[in-house]
Amino acid sequence: MALLEGSGVRLLVRGLAALFGIAVVRYFYGGYTDRKRIQQFKAQGIPVLPHSWLWGHLKVMGDFRAVSPSDTNMYEFHRWLKANMSTYFPGETQMPPVVYLDLWPFTGGMALVTDADMIPQFMQKPDLPKYYMVEDFLKPLTGGRDIVSISGPVWKLWRTRFNPSFAPRRVLALLPELMEEVEVFVDLLRQKAGRSTAHGNAWGEMFQLHEKTVNLTFDVILRAAVDIRLREQSRETPSPLIQAMASQIEMMSKTAHGSQFSLGIKMPWDHKVIADNNRVMASYVMPQILTKIKEAEAQIQGNGHSSSSSNDGSSSSSSGSSGSSLADDPEFIDLLISNLKAFLFAGHDTTASTICFMAHELARKPECLRRLRDEHDAVLGPDPARASAVLRESPHLIYQLPYTTAVIKETLRLHPLAATLRRAPEDFKLVAHQKSGAGSGSSGGGVGYPLAGFAGWLSAPLVAVDERHWGPRAHEFLPERWFTTTTTTTAAGAAADEAGPLRPDGGSGSSAVRGDAWAPFSIGPRNCIGMELAMVELRLVSVLTARLFDIEEDWEEWDRLQGEKATPGDKMRGERLYWTGKGTVHPKDGMPVHVRLAAGRRAEE
């Protein structure tokens, strides 16, 4: 008996060793395959970064990390690479339309698509599925059961269910509720503003703007998606819900980018943290979800309709013929909560950062801020205090603010925040047009760029400043480029004719900027479902704050308070406010600012 038991143990050990050996072989074979692909591209004449069989492109990434602050976001790598193109692509006068990255063993291969002409080829026709890294990133939050991660008929079903909840008509109907949340934000800024004196309005104390905008956007998305008023902005300490979300985002970031030189391995205790966070978030939204489902079903039965859609995306078309309630279907509820958590994450994270970067750009361009305020005076009346009342009486006016919309679009162009990664089948290639080729001609002329085995990554930071699409002033913040005329304003505020084109058509035609070159919400059928809500929220923040406050970065006070921990030398592209974060983009150090009441306003108003 003992002999048999000993043999069984040895057999088990051998089996486990064999499985481990197979896993190791597969792991290293994957690395070999990545290395081999890049070497094959090089042999075919496709421009590639300096590549090593041993290190892949880790040395290039190491060069970037050596000159970048430790918290720099991977998106900064894109523009750094272009700034150092002569070093890494000698002889080329333009970036190759596809830049391959081999960062094994830290992450799979990536293909940075830098040419807007290629974007529809893998995001529209065909609409390739999301890359596995997207699902891995969201898995701690949603278990991979959300409309970003899933594909096929299940994705289509849930996208159809949720579309009405984010349609323009419903967002417009929500305007009064959204304004309530933004008005709380306005009150908080007023409290942070300095005192009014006979000599003018003083700057207030320094604070981190991103912390305030995160609370604002969390309140907004929760109100819009689940009709819950959390009042996160008014709390002295964070609610358990936002604490759980912040903790979960940290868990998600562990596997976000191999450029951080981290294998993204979760510890055993991490799984308990993830489960606890999801339990807390579900406990907040579950009661409201169940209530909404039952209300919707009762209304449907009362009206005698066979299908409808409630605010949370539940549709009676999914209920069984037996008349059982969807509230009793655990599979349906689980999918619904997974998607709502994805909305809460995506709906607050990027919008909060966009508000910060919009304030940053307007502070640097006072002539743009003046035009913005002039538009608000013209459309909403000269009294900023009545803007909310005017919009409640005439909500359609939120769509009659072209310069405000241009400011938002220009902010999103220069500060793209979220990544789009797609997965291609074997033999799939992107084709570059001749105009997209580099100076040597090797990058264009109908050359095919294989995408299979790589994460097809739209390089929004490079497409957004490509002079072929945006003219010679591509790096400048120019809201005027979104209009069909070429008239801009000088620093003194006077009108001036633009010498060069602001758009590919040189401003001579009637067409707007090509949509493919501006894709902060992605394009194609899998574009961001919350785009309309985000744009309306950003307009509301603009119209309710721009005329009341001046917002200015306050790095001096931030450094003073940090003492020995201050990092005044941390800069990218010569700026303190660079892109940070392991996943989505956030402003450096939460964007320390101070606020004062705008000229002509007083503290008691």
KOLPATOR-468173 format. One record per residue (C-alpha): x negated, y, z negated; residue in three letters. Coordinates in Angstrom, 1 decimal, padded with zeros to 4 digits, always signed. Layout:
N
R       u       v       w    r
R       X       Y       Z  ala
...
***
This chain:
605
R       u       v       w    r
R  +000.0  +000.0  +000.0  met
R  -002.8  +002.4  -001.0  ala
R  -004.5  +001.5  +002.3  leu
R  -001.4  +002.4  +004.3  leu
R  -001.0  +005.6  +002.4  glu
R  -004.7  +006.5  +003.1  gly
R  -004.3  +005.7  +006.8  ser
R  -001.2  +007.9  +006.9  gly
R  -003.0  +010.9  +005.4  val
R  -005.9  +010.5  +007.8  arg
R  -003.5  +010.2  +010.7  leu
R  -001.7  +013.4  +009.6  leu
R  -005.0  +015.3  +009.2  val
R  -006.1  +014.1  +012.7  arg
R  -002.8  +015.3  +014.2  gly
R  -003.1  +018.7  +012.6  leu
R  -006.7  +019.0  +013.7  ala
R  -005.7  +018.1  +017.2  ala
R  -002.9  +020.7  +017.2  leu
R  -005.3  +023.3  +015.9  phe
R  -007.8  +022.4  +018.5  gly
R  -005.2  +022.7  +021.3  ile
R  -004.2  +026.1  +020.0  ala
R  -007.8  +027.3  +019.9  val
R  -008.4  +026.1  +023.4  val
R  -005.3  +027.8  +024.7  arg
R  -006.2  +031.0  +022.9  tyr
R  -009.7  +031.1  +024.4  phe
R  -008.4  +030.0  +027.8  tyr
R  -006.1  +033.0  +027.8  gly
R  -009.0  +035.2  +027.2  gly
R  -011.0  +033.6  +030.0  tyr
R  -008.0  +034.1  +032.3  thr
R  -007.8  +037.8  +031.5  asp
R  -011.5  +038.3  +032.1  arg
R  -011.4  +036.3  +035.4  lys
R  -008.5  +038.4  +036.8  arg
R  -010.4  +041.6  +036.3  ile
R  -013.5  +040.2  +037.9  gln
R  -011.4  +039.1  +040.9  gln
R  -009.8  +042.5  +041.3  phe
R  -013.3  +044.0  +041.3  lys
R  -014.4  +041.6  +044.0  ala
R  -011.3  +042.6  +046.1  gln
R  -012.4  +046.2  +046.0  gly
R  -009.8  +047.4  +043.5  ile
R  -011.3  +050.1  +041.3  pro
R  -011.7  +048.8  +037.8  val
R  -013.2  +050.1  +034.6  leu
R  -016.7  +048.8  +033.8  pro
R  -016.1  +045.2  +032.7  his
R  -017.9  +042.5  +030.9  ser
R  -017.3  +038.8  +030.8  trp
R  -018.1  +038.9  +027.1  leu
R  -016.5  +042.2  +025.9  trp
R  -013.9  +042.9  +028.6  gly
R  -013.0  +046.5  +028.3  his
R  -013.6  +046.7  +024.5  leu
R  -016.7  +048.8  +025.1  lys
R  -014.6  +051.4  +026.9  val
R  -012.1  +051.4  +024.1  met
R  -015.0  +051.7  +021.7  gly
R  -016.3  +054.7  +023.5  asp
R  -012.8  +056.3  +023.1  phe
R  -012.6  +055.4  +019.4  arg
R  -016.1  +056.7  +018.8  ala
R  -015.1  +060.3  +019.8  val
R  -011.5  +060.2  +018.5  ser
R  -010.1  +060.5  +015.0  pro
R  -009.1  +057.2  +013.4  ser
R  -005.4  +058.0  +013.5  asp
R  -005.3  +058.8  +017.2  thr
R  -002.4  +057.3  +019.2  asn
R  -003.2  +055.1  +022.2  met
R  -001.4  +057.7  +024.5  tyr
R  -004.4  +060.0  +023.9  glu
R  -006.6  +057.3  +025.6  phe
R  -004.8  +057.9  +028.9  his
R  -005.8  +061.6  +029.1  arg
R  -009.2  +061.0  +027.6  trp
R  -009.9  +058.4  +030.4  leu
R  -008.9  +060.9  +033.1  lys
R  -011.1  +063.6  +031.5  ala
R  -014.0  +061.1  +031.7  asn
R  -013.1  +059.7  +035.1  met
R  -016.5  +060.5  +036.6  ser
R  -018.1  +058.2  +034.0  thr
R  -015.7  +055.3  +034.3  tyr
R  -014.7  +055.6  +038.0  phe
R  -017.7  +057.1  +039.7  pro
R  -017.1  +058.3  +043.2  gly
R  -013.3  +058.5  +042.7  glu
R  -011.7  +061.9  +042.9  thr
R  -008.3  +060.8  +041.6  gln
R  -007.3  +058.2  +039.0  met
R  -006.6  +054.8  +040.5  pro
R  -002.8  +054.3  +040.7  pro
R  -003.2  +051.3  +038.4  val
R  -005.8  +051.1  +035.6  val
R  -006.3  +047.6  +034.3  tyr
R  -007.3  +047.1  +030.6  leu
R  -008.7  +043.8  +029.2  asp
R  -008.6  +044.1  +025.4  leu
R  -008.6  +040.4  +024.5  trp
R  -008.7  +039.1  +021.8  pro
R  -006.8  +042.1  +020.2  phe
R  -004.0  +042.2  +022.8  thr
R  -002.9  +040.9  +026.2  gly
R  -003.9  +042.6  +029.4  gly
R  -002.4  +045.9  +030.3  met
R  -001.9  +047.7  +033.6  ala
R  -001.6  +051.5  +033.2  leu
R  +000.6  +052.8  +036.1  val
R  -000.6  +056.3  +036.8  thr
R  +001.3  +057.0  +040.1  asp
R  +004.9  +058.2  +040.0  ala
R  +005.5  +056.6  +043.5  asp
R  +005.1  +053.2  +041.9  met
R  +007.5  +053.7  +039.0  ile
R  +010.7  +052.6  +040.9  pro
R  +008.8  +049.5  +042.1  gln
R  +008.9  +047.9  +038.7  phe
R  +011.4  +049.9  +036.7  met
R  +014.3  +050.3  +039.2  gln
R  +014.2  +047.9  +042.2  lys
R  +013.4  +045.4  +040.8  pro
R  +014.2  +046.2  +037.2  asp
R  +011.6  +044.0  +035.5  leu
R  +012.2  +042.7  +032.0  pro
R  +010.5  +044.2  +029.0  lys
R  +007.1  +042.8  +028.2  tyr
R  +006.8  +040.4  +025.2  tyr
R  +004.9  +043.1  +023.2  met
R  +008.1  +045.1  +023.1  val
R  +010.0  +042.2  +021.6  glu
R  +007.2  +041.5  +019.1  asp
R  +007.1  +045.2  +018.1  phe
R  +010.9  +045.3  +017.4  leu
R  +011.2  +041.7  +016.0  lys
R  +010.6  +042.7  +012.3  pro
R  +013.5  +045.1  +012.6  leu
R  +015.9  +043.3  +014.9  thr
R  +014.8  +039.7  +015.2  gly
R  +014.5  +040.3  +019.0  gly
R  +018.4  +040.5  +019.2  arg
R  +018.7  +044.1  +020.5  asp
R  +019.4  +045.5  +023.9  ile
R  +015.8  +046.6  +024.3  val
R  +014.4  +043.1  +023.8  ser
R  +017.0  +040.9  +025.4  ile
R  +017.7  +040.6  +029.1  ser
R  +020.0  +038.9  +031.6  gly
R  +023.8  +038.5  +031.0  pro
R  +023.5  +039.0  +027.2  val
R  +021.8  +042.4  +027.7  trp
R  +024.4  +043.4  +030.3  lys
R  +027.3  +042.5  +027.9  leu
R  +025.9  +044.5  +025.0  trp
R  +024.8  +047.4  +027.1  arg
R  +028.3  +047.6  +028.5  thr
R  +029.8  +047.5  +025.0  arg
R  +027.6  +050.3  +023.7  phe
R  +027.7  +052.6  +026.7  asn
R  +031.0  +054.3  +025.8  pro
R  +029.6  +055.2  +022.3  ser
R  +026.8  +057.3  +023.9  phe
R  +028.8  +058.7  +026.9  ala
R  +028.8  +062.5  +027.3  pro
R  +032.5  +062.8  +026.5  arg
R  +032.0  +061.1  +023.1  arg
R  +028.8  +063.0  +022.3  val
R  +030.7  +066.2  +023.0  leu
R  +033.5  +065.1  +020.7  ala
R  +031.0  +064.5  +018.0  leu
R  +029.6  +068.1  +018.3  leu
R  +031.2  +069.4  +015.1  pro
R  +029.8  +066.5  +013.0  glu
R  +026.4  +066.9  +014.6  leu
R  +026.4  +070.6  +013.9  met
R  +027.1  +069.9  +010.2  glu
R  +023.8  +068.0  +010.0  glu
R  +021.8  +070.6  +011.9  val
R  +023.3  +073.4  +009.7  glu
R  +021.8  +071.6  +006.6  val
R  +018.4  +071.7  +008.4  phe
R  +018.9  +075.4  +009.0  val
R  +019.6  +076.0  +005.3  asp
R  +016.4  +074.1  +004.4  leu
R  +014.4  +076.3  +006.8  leu
R  +015.9  +079.4  +005.3  arg
R  +014.9  +078.2  +001.8  gln
R  +011.3  +077.6  +003.1  lys
R  +011.1  +081.1  +004.7  ala
R  +009.2  +083.9  +002.9  gly
R  +010.8  +086.9  +001.3  arg
R  +012.1  +090.0  +003.2  ser
R  +010.4  +093.3  +002.2  thr
R  +010.4  +096.8  +003.5  ala
R  +007.3  +095.9  +005.4  his
R  +008.8  +092.9  +007.2  gly
R  +009.5  +089.3  +006.7  asn
R  +006.8  +087.2  +004.9  ala
R  +005.7  +083.7  +005.7  trp
R  +006.9  +081.1  +003.3  gly
R  +005.1  +078.2  +001.7  glu
R  +003.5  +075.5  +003.8  met
R  +005.4  +072.2  +004.3  phe
R  +005.3  +069.3  +006.8  gln
R  +007.9  +069.9  +009.5  leu
R  +008.0  +066.3  +010.6  his
R  +009.2  +065.1  +007.2  glu
R  +012.2  +067.5  +007.5  lys
R  +013.0  +066.6  +011.2  thr
R  +012.9  +062.9  +010.4  val
R  +015.5  +063.4  +007.7  asn
R  +017.6  +065.5  +010.1  leu
R  +017.5  +063.1  +013.0  thr
R  +018.2  +060.1  +010.6  phe
R  +021.3  +061.9  +009.3  asp
R  +022.4  +062.6  +012.9  val
R  +021.9  +059.1  +014.4  ile
R  +023.6  +057.5  +011.4  leu
R  +026.5  +059.9  +011.7  arg
R  +026.8  +059.4  +015.4  ala
R  +026.4  +055.6  +015.5  ala
R  +028.2  +054.5  +012.3  val
R  +030.1  +057.6  +011.1  asp
R  +028.2  +057.5  +007.8  ile
R  +027.1  +060.8  +006.2  arg
R  +023.9  +059.9  +004.4  leu
R  +022.8  +063.4  +003.4  arg
R  +019.2  +062.4  +003.6  glu
R  +018.1  +066.0  +004.1  gln
R  +019.7  +067.1  +000.8  ser
R  +018.2  +064.3  -001.4  arg
R  +015.3  +065.0  -003.8  glu
R  +014.0  +061.5  -003.2  thr
R  +014.4  +059.3  -000.1  pro
R  +017.4  +057.0  +000.0  ser
R  +016.8  +053.2  -000.1  pro
R  +018.0  +053.1  +003.6  leu
R  +015.3  +055.4  +004.9  ile
R  +012.7  +053.9  +002.6  gln
R  +013.5  +050.5  +004.1  ala
R  +013.3  +051.8  +007.6  met
R  +009.9  +053.5  +006.9  ala
R  +008.6  +050.3  +005.4  ser
R  +009.9  +048.3  +008.4  gln
R  +008.2  +050.7  +010.9  ile
R  +005.0  +050.1  +009.0  glu
R  +005.5  +046.3  +009.4  met
R  +006.2  +046.8  +013.1  met
R  +003.1  +048.9  +013.6  ser
R  +000.9  +046.0  +012.5  lys
R  +001.3  +044.5  +016.0  thr
R  +001.7  +047.7  +018.0  ala
R  -001.6  +048.1  +019.8  his
R  -004.7  +046.2  +020.2  gly
R  -006.6  +049.4  +020.7  ser
R  -006.6  +049.8  +016.9  gln
R  -008.9  +046.7  +016.9  phe
R  -006.5  +044.8  +014.7  ser
R  -005.3  +041.3  +015.4  leu
R  -001.9  +042.2  +014.0  gly
R  -001.8  +039.2  +011.7  ile
R  +001.0  +039.4  +009.1  lys
R  +000.3  +038.2  +005.6  met
R  +002.8  +035.7  +004.0  pro
R  +004.1  +038.4  +001.7  trp
R  +004.9  +040.6  +004.7  asp
R  +007.7  +038.3  +005.7  his
R  +009.4  +038.9  +002.3  lys
R  +009.0  +042.6  +002.7  val
R  +010.6  +042.4  +006.2  ile
R  +013.5  +040.3  +004.9  ala
R  +014.1  +042.7  +002.0  asp
R  +014.1  +045.7  +004.2  asn
R  +016.6  +044.2  +006.6  asn
R  +018.8  +043.2  +003.7  arg
R  +018.8  +046.8  +002.4  val
R  +019.6  +048.3  +005.8  met
R  +022.4  +045.8  +006.4  ala
R  +024.0  +046.5  +003.0  ser
R  +024.3  +050.2  +004.0  tyr
R  +025.9  +049.8  +007.4  val
R  +027.9  +046.6  +006.9  met
R  +030.9  +048.0  +005.0  pro
R  +031.4  +050.8  +007.6  gln
R  +031.0  +048.4  +010.5  ile
R  +033.6  +046.0  +009.1  leu
R  +036.0  +048.9  +008.5  thr
R  +035.5  +050.2  +012.0  lys
R  +036.1  +046.8  +013.6  ile
R  +039.3  +046.2  +011.7  lys
R  +040.6  +049.8  +012.5  glu
R  +039.8  +049.2  +016.2  ala
R  +041.6  +045.9  +016.2  glu
R  +044.6  +047.2  +014.4  ala
R  +044.8  +050.1  +016.9  gln
R  +044.5  +047.7  +019.8  ile
R  +047.3  +045.4  +018.5  gln
R  +049.5  +048.4  +017.8  gly
R  +049.0  +049.8  +021.4  asn
R  +049.3  +046.4  +023.0  gly
R  +046.0  +046.8  +024.9  his
R  +043.7  +043.8  +025.6  ser
R  +040.4  +045.6  +025.3  ser
R  +038.9  +048.7  +023.8  ser
R  +035.6  +050.0  +022.5  ser
R  +035.0  +051.4  +019.0  ser
R  +032.3  +053.8  +018.0  asn
R  +030.0  +051.0  +016.8  asp
R  +030.2  +049.2  +020.2  gly
R  +032.6  +046.4  +019.2  ser
R  +035.1  +045.5  +021.9  ser
R  +038.3  +043.6  +021.6  ser
R  +037.5  +041.8  +024.8  ser
R  +035.1  +039.7  +022.7  ser
R  +037.8  +038.5  +020.2  ser
R  +039.1  +035.1  +020.6  gly
R  +042.5  +034.2  +021.9  ser
R  +043.3  +032.8  +018.4  ser
R  +043.6  +036.3  +017.1  gly
R  +040.7  +035.9  +014.7  ser
R  +038.8  +039.1  +013.8  ser
R  +035.4  +039.9  +015.1  leu
R  +034.6  +040.9  +011.5  ala
R  +034.7  +037.2  +010.7  asp
R  +032.3  +036.3  +013.4  asp
R  +028.7  +036.1  +011.9  pro
R  +027.0  +035.9  +015.3  glu
R  +028.7  +039.0  +016.5  phe
R  +028.0  +040.9  +013.3  ile
R  +024.4  +039.9  +013.3  asp
R  +023.9  +041.1  +016.9  leu
R  +025.8  +044.3  +016.2  leu
R  +023.7  +045.1  +013.1  ile
R  +020.5  +044.3  +015.0  ser
R  +021.4  +046.8  +017.7  asn
R  +022.4  +049.4  +015.2  leu
R  +019.1  +049.2  +013.5  lys
R  +017.3  +049.6  +016.8  ala
R  +019.4  +052.7  +017.4  phe
R  +018.6  +054.1  +014.0  leu
R  +014.9  +053.6  +014.7  phe
R  +014.8  +054.9  +018.2  ala
R  +017.4  +057.6  +017.6  gly
R  +015.5  +059.3  +014.8  his
R  +011.8  +058.6  +015.4  asp
R  +011.1  +060.2  +018.8  thr
R  +013.6  +063.0  +018.5  thr
R  +012.0  +064.1  +015.2  ala
R  +008.6  +064.4  +016.8  ser
R  +010.0  +066.2  +019.9  thr
R  +011.5  +068.9  +017.6  ile
R  +008.0  +069.4  +016.2  cys
R  +006.3  +069.6  +019.5  phe
R  +008.9  +072.0  +020.9  met
R  +008.2  +074.3  +017.9  ala
R  +004.5  +074.0  +018.7  his
R  +004.8  +074.9  +022.3  glu
R  +007.2  +077.9  +021.7  leu
R  +004.8  +079.3  +019.0  ala
R  +002.0  +079.3  +021.6  arg
R  +004.2  +080.9  +024.3  lys
R  +006.1  +083.8  +022.8  pro
R  +007.4  +084.9  +026.2  glu
R  +009.2  +081.5  +026.4  cys
R  +010.6  +082.0  +023.0  leu
R  +011.9  +085.4  +024.0  arg
R  +013.6  +084.0  +027.1  arg
R  +015.1  +081.2  +025.0  leu
R  +016.5  +083.7  +022.5  arg
R  +017.8  +085.9  +025.3  asp
R  +019.7  +083.0  +026.8  glu
R  +021.3  +082.2  +023.4  his
R  +022.4  +085.8  +023.0  asp
R  +023.9  +085.8  +026.5  ala
R  +025.8  +082.5  +026.2  val
R  +026.7  +082.3  +022.5  leu
R  +026.8  +086.0  +021.5  gly
R  +024.3  +088.3  +019.9  pro
R  +025.0  +087.2  +016.3  asp
R  +023.0  +083.9  +015.6  pro
R  +025.1  +083.4  +012.5  ala
R  +028.1  +082.8  +014.7  arg
R  +026.5  +080.3  +017.0  ala
R  +028.1  +077.3  +015.2  ser
R  +031.6  +078.9  +015.2  ala
R  +031.3  +079.7  +018.9  val
R  +030.3  +076.1  +019.8  leu
R  +033.2  +074.7  +017.7  arg
R  +035.6  +076.9  +019.7  glu
R  +033.9  +076.2  +023.0  ser
R  +031.8  +073.0  +022.8  pro
R  +031.2  +072.9  +026.5  his
R  +028.8  +075.9  +026.1  leu
R  +026.2  +073.5  +024.9  ile
R  +025.8  +072.4  +028.5  tyr
R  +025.5  +075.9  +029.8  gln
R  +022.0  +076.6  +028.5  leu
R  +019.7  +076.0  +031.5  pro
R  +016.6  +077.6  +030.0  tyr
R  +017.1  +075.8  +026.7  thr
R  +017.3  +072.5  +028.6  thr
R  +014.2  +073.4  +030.6  ala
R  +012.3  +074.1  +027.4  val
R  +013.3  +070.6  +026.1  ile
R  +012.4  +068.9  +029.4  lys
R  +009.0  +070.7  +029.5  glu
R  +008.3  +069.6  +025.9  thr
R  +009.2  +066.0  +026.8  leu
R  +007.0  +066.2  +029.9  arg
R  +003.9  +067.3  +028.0  leu
R  +004.6  +065.2  +024.9  his
R  +005.9  +061.8  +026.1  pro
R  +006.4  +059.8  +023.0  leu
R  +007.5  +056.2  +023.7  ala
R  +006.0  +053.5  +025.8  ala
R  +007.6  +051.4  +028.6  thr
R  +006.2  +048.0  +029.1  leu
R  +007.4  +045.5  +031.7  arg
R  +006.7  +041.9  +032.6  arg
R  +006.2  +040.8  +036.2  ala
R  +006.5  +037.3  +037.8  pro
R  +003.7  +035.6  +039.7  glu
R  +002.6  +037.2  +043.0  asp
R  +004.3  +040.5  +042.1  phe
R  +002.4  +043.5  +043.3  lys
R  +002.7  +047.3  +043.2  leu
R  +001.9  +049.0  +046.4  val
R  +000.2  +052.4  +046.5  ala
R  +000.9  +054.9  +049.3  his
R  -002.0  +056.5  +051.0  gln
R  -001.5  +059.8  +049.2  lys
R  -001.9  +058.0  +045.9  ser
R  -005.4  +056.8  +046.7  gly
R  -008.6  +058.0  +045.2  ala
R  -011.2  +060.0  +047.2  gly
R  -012.8  +056.8  +048.5  ser
R  -009.6  +055.6  +049.9  gly
R  -009.9  +052.3  +048.0  ser
R  -007.0  +053.0  +045.7  ser
R  -004.4  +053.7  +048.4  gly
R  -003.5  +052.9  +051.9  gly
R  -001.0  +050.2  +051.1  gly
R  -003.3  +048.3  +048.7  val
R  -001.4  +045.8  +046.5  gly
R  -002.0  +045.9  +042.7  tyr
R  -001.1  +042.6  +041.0  pro
R  +001.0  +043.0  +037.8  leu
R  +001.5  +039.3  +036.8  ala
R  -000.2  +038.6  +033.5  gly
R  -000.4  +042.2  +032.5  phe
R  +002.0  +044.5  +030.6  ala
R  +003.1  +047.1  +033.3  gly
R  +002.8  +050.3  +031.3  trp
R  +004.0  +053.6  +032.7  leu
R  +001.3  +056.1  +032.0  ser
R  +003.6  +058.9  +031.1  ala
R  +000.7  +061.1  +029.8  pro
R  -001.0  +061.0  +033.2  leu
R  +002.1  +061.1  +035.5  val
R  +003.3  +064.2  +033.5  ala
R  +000.2  +066.2  +034.4  val
R  -000.4  +065.0  +037.9  asp
R  -000.9  +068.0  +040.1  glu
R  +000.4  +066.2  +043.1  arg
R  +003.8  +066.2  +041.4  his
R  +003.6  +069.3  +039.2  trp
R  +001.4  +071.7  +041.0  gly
R  -001.9  +073.4  +040.0  pro
R  -000.5  +074.5  +036.6  arg
R  +000.5  +071.0  +035.6  ala
R  -001.1  +071.2  +032.2  his
R  +000.8  +074.4  +031.3  glu
R  +004.0  +074.7  +029.3  phe
R  +006.2  +076.4  +032.0  leu
R  +010.0  +075.9  +031.5  pro
R  +010.4  +077.9  +034.7  glu
R  +009.2  +075.0  +036.8  arg
R  +012.7  +073.4  +036.3  trp
R  +014.4  +076.1  +038.3  phe
R  +014.4  +076.4  +042.1  thr
R  +012.8  +079.8  +042.1  thr
R  +009.1  +080.4  +041.6  thr
R  +009.5  +083.5  +039.4  thr
R  +007.7  +083.2  +036.0  thr
R  +007.0  +085.6  +033.2  thr
R  +003.6  +087.0  +032.2  thr
R  +002.3  +087.2  +028.7  ala
R  +003.6  +090.7  +028.5  ala
R  +007.1  +089.5  +029.4  gly
R  +007.2  +091.0  +032.9  ala
R  +008.4  +089.0  +035.9  ala
R  +005.7  +087.7  +038.2  ala
R  +005.8  +085.7  +041.4  asp
R  +004.0  +082.3  +041.0  glu
R  +001.1  +082.0  +043.4  ala
R  +001.1  +078.2  +043.5  gly
R  +003.8  +075.6  +043.4  pro
R  +005.3  +074.5  +040.1  leu
R  +006.8  +071.4  +041.8  arg
R  +005.9  +069.2  +044.7  pro
R  +008.1  +071.2  +047.0  asp
R  +006.3  +074.4  +046.1  gly
R  +009.5  +076.0  +044.9  gly
R  +010.6  +076.5  +048.4  ser
R  +013.4  +073.9  +048.5  gly
R  +016.5  +073.4  +046.5  ser
R  +015.6  +070.0  +045.0  ser
R  +014.7  +069.7  +041.3  ala
R  +011.6  +068.0  +040.0  val
R  +011.5  +064.4  +041.2  arg
R  +013.0  +062.1  +038.6  gly
R  +010.4  +059.5  +038.9  asp
R  +007.7  +061.9  +037.7  ala
R  +009.7  +062.7  +034.6  trp
R  +010.8  +059.7  +032.7  ala
R  +010.7  +060.3  +028.9  pro
R  +013.9  +058.2  +028.6  phe
R  +012.7  +055.7  +031.2  ser
R  +014.6  +055.2  +034.5  ile
R  +016.8  +052.5  +036.1  gly
R  +019.5  +050.5  +034.5  pro
R  +017.5  +049.9  +031.3  arg
R  +016.9  +053.6  +030.6  asn
R  +017.4  +054.9  +027.0  cys
R  +021.1  +054.6  +026.1  ile
R  +020.8  +057.5  +023.6  gly
R  +019.5  +060.0  +026.1  met
R  +022.6  +062.2  +026.1  glu
R  +022.8  +062.3  +022.3  leu
R  +019.1  +063.2  +022.0  ala
R  +019.4  +066.0  +024.5  met
R  +022.5  +067.5  +022.8  val
R  +020.8  +067.2  +019.4  glu
R  +017.7  +069.0  +020.7  leu
R  +019.9  +071.8  +022.2  arg
R  +021.7  +072.2  +018.9  leu
R  +018.5  +072.5  +016.9  val
R  +017.3  +075.1  +019.4  ser
R  +020.4  +077.3  +019.4  val
R  +020.8  +077.2  +015.6  leu
R  +017.2  +077.9  +014.7  thr
R  +015.4  +079.8  +017.5  ala
R  +016.9  +083.2  +016.8  arg
R  +016.7  +082.9  +013.0  leu
R  +013.1  +081.7  +012.4  phe
R  +009.5  +082.0  +013.5  asp
R  +007.6  +078.7  +012.9  ile
R  +003.8  +078.6  +012.9  glu
R  +001.3  +075.9  +012.1  glu
R  -000.6  +076.4  +008.8  asp
R  -003.7  +074.3  +009.0  trp
R  -005.6  +076.6  +006.7  glu
R  -003.3  +076.0  +003.8  glu
R  -003.1  +072.3  +004.6  trp
R  -006.8  +072.0  +004.5  asp
R  -007.0  +074.0  +001.2  arg
R  -004.5  +071.6  -000.5  leu
R  -006.3  +068.5  +000.9  gln
R  -009.6  +069.6  -000.7  gly
R  -012.3  +067.1  +000.0  glu
R  -009.9  +065.0  +002.0  lys
R  -009.4  +067.7  +004.6  ala
R  -010.4  +066.8  +008.1  thr
R  -010.7  +070.1  +010.0  pro
R  -012.9  +068.5  +012.6  gly
R  -010.2  +066.0  +013.6  asp
R  -009.1  +067.3  +017.1  lys
R  -008.1  +065.9  +020.4  met
R  -008.2  +068.1  +023.6  arg
R  -009.5  +070.8  +021.3  gly
R  -006.2  +070.9  +019.2  glu
R  -005.5  +070.0  +015.6  arg
R  -002.0  +068.9  +016.5  leu
R  -002.7  +065.8  +018.5  tyr
R  -000.8  +062.6  +018.9  trp
R  -001.1  +060.1  +016.1  thr
R  +000.5  +056.8  +015.1  gly
R  +000.0  +053.1  +015.9  lys
R  +003.4  +052.8  +017.7  gly
R  +005.4  +055.8  +018.8  thr
R  +003.8  +059.2  +018.9  val
R  +003.9  +061.4  +015.8  his
R  +002.4  +064.9  +015.2  pro
R  -000.9  +064.9  +013.3  lys
R  -000.4  +065.2  +009.5  asp
R  +003.3  +065.7  +009.9  gly
R  +002.6  +069.1  +011.5  met
R  +002.0  +071.5  +008.5  pro
R  +003.8  +074.8  +009.1  val
R  +005.1  +077.9  +007.4  his
R  +008.3  +079.7  +008.3  val
R  +009.5  +083.3  +008.3  arg
R  +012.8  +084.9  +009.2  leu
R  +012.7  +086.3  +012.8  ala
R  +012.4  +090.0  +013.3  ala
R  +015.7  +091.7  +012.6  gly
R  +016.8  +089.0  +010.2  arg
R  +016.8  +089.3  +006.4  arg
R  +016.8  +086.7  +003.6  ala
R  +020.3  +087.5  +002.4  glu
R  +021.9  +086.9  +005.8  glu
***
